[in-house]
Amino acid sequence: MIMIQIGSREANQLLLCVAKWPREEIIIFLSEMMPCIPLLWYNTDHDTNTTPVMEADTKARLELIAVYRSSLLPSETHEVLPFIDLVSRLAQEHESSCRAVIESGFLDTLVHVCDHCASVPAVVTAVQHAVGILLTCQRDWDVECAPQRLGLVWPRLNPSIPLGETSSKMTQKTPNARKQWWQTNSSIVIIERLSEIAVIMSTEELRSSCEKDMFDLAFDLLIFCDLGNFAELSMSYLVQIIAIGGNLRRTLEHILTLMPYHNKLDFFYRIIYPLSTCANSHNVSRSG
């Protein structure tokens, strides 16, 4: 029903309802929608290495896209425009909704749209309008200070950070594309990436040099936590990030704000549960 309302541009009631939600709930709502938009350009021929879980998730989202497409007006210039229009209007409702739009990853989505629609004037205009809204609706805060930072879509700035050929190519990918790539490739490239991370984590001057590189580092570790044999090592690095603090920990915090609520819960459970287990074991040994 929601996708029908958005596609047909009959989402006024939906917009009024969502605008009344707390910022965290708006972020969750939008974060569930954002991954659907790249599927407008989904190509099954280029998706042969997906896992069963990814296939099920993609299938469910493709069904939503099919509903969205079926509701588009015949006069619609491009199928992505109703979505951009809805989110742009939501950003205009009030400061909290504008901030939620940014923190949900809307800028990433606009970058992805531009990658596919740079030659479609109506889409380019809509993207420019959306970015303009995000820049003008701010009050006492700066867009560049929000968790979804414009700088994160720029190329990396520090050539001294030791990246291999694979990781260098990955710097140009959006977070969603980056996540999908890691999940579908071999253990060898992940081991290479973890080796790079080990060097960066052990060298203070590298850790403080470039936010884009640190965003990629923390983001990759969160992905690797769900990849079987690499989960324990990746989580140990994430705990180190929390202990190190500073910009590196703030970068991790920013990434967590962009993730769905259930992913946040899973992350903190993985940290807290071993500690609670150790505490219980200690109490048992003392009582014995």
PyMOL commands that set and color helices and strands:
alter all, ss='L'
color gray80, all
select helices_A, chain A and resi 2-7+12-19+23-41+44-46+52-70+81-91+95-103+106-117+121-136+143-145+150-153+165-170+175-183+187-201+204-207+211-224+228-244+246-258+261-287
alter helices_A, ss='H'
color red, helices_A
deselect
rebuild
show_as cartoon
